[in-house]
Amino acid sequence: MSPRAGAPDLEDWIASHLDPLSDHAVEGRPPRSDFDLTPGGWTGVSAEPPRPAAVLIGLVQRESGVNVLLTRRADTLRSHTGQVALPGGRQDPGERSWETALREAQEEVGLESRFVNLVGLSTPYQTGTGYLVTPVVGFIRQGFSLTPNPAEVADIFETPFGFLMDPANYEEHERELPNGERRRFYAATHQQQYIWGATAGILRALRDRLYGAALA
């Protein structure tokens, strides 16, 4: 279905391709991961079970179509400094994945949960930094306002959903790790915003859920 479709129809269509709002640990769906393009992973990755986390894939209906809400992380953070990210973070004990996503979105960008209609969960994603991330998909109703938390977020912006769902806009890039190993990852650039790593992988996994496995 086109991202320009009417909001109720698009919401129902996307929801029909996602898992219901329940823990992926219960569902048992195999995750995608940072290691998909680097079979065997890389050395130095913790052998401990990954820690649960969640992100919000927030879809905003605009006159031009649907956009995805993204952030650029603050330059003062100790990890993933300045990288493009989806609002989200570590899951607290006793918290459900969608509760984490909504809490983190409010803490990071001031998005009030009353403006978000959650429609389901996308494919979980394991990061090389030791997290198992559940992507929570929700439509953001008009009337919301955003304020970045300067301790965590340097910028808030939107990227067209259609662009992010087109596998032709992604390339395989490579970086050398401090130990000399090379890591391969997906990356896409839109209006000078470099979207890569786990964020790109999570969005590509959503694309595959909605439209079938990417051929490019």
Secondary structure by P-SEA (a helix, b strand, c coil): ccccccaaaaaaaaaaaccccccccccccccccccccccccccccccccbbbbbbbbbbbbccccbbbbbbbccccccccccccccccccccccccaaaaaaaaaaaaccccccccccccccbbbbcccccbbbbbbbbbcccbbbbbcccccccccccccccccccccbbbbbbbccccbbbbbbbbbccccccccaaaaaaaaaaaaccccccc
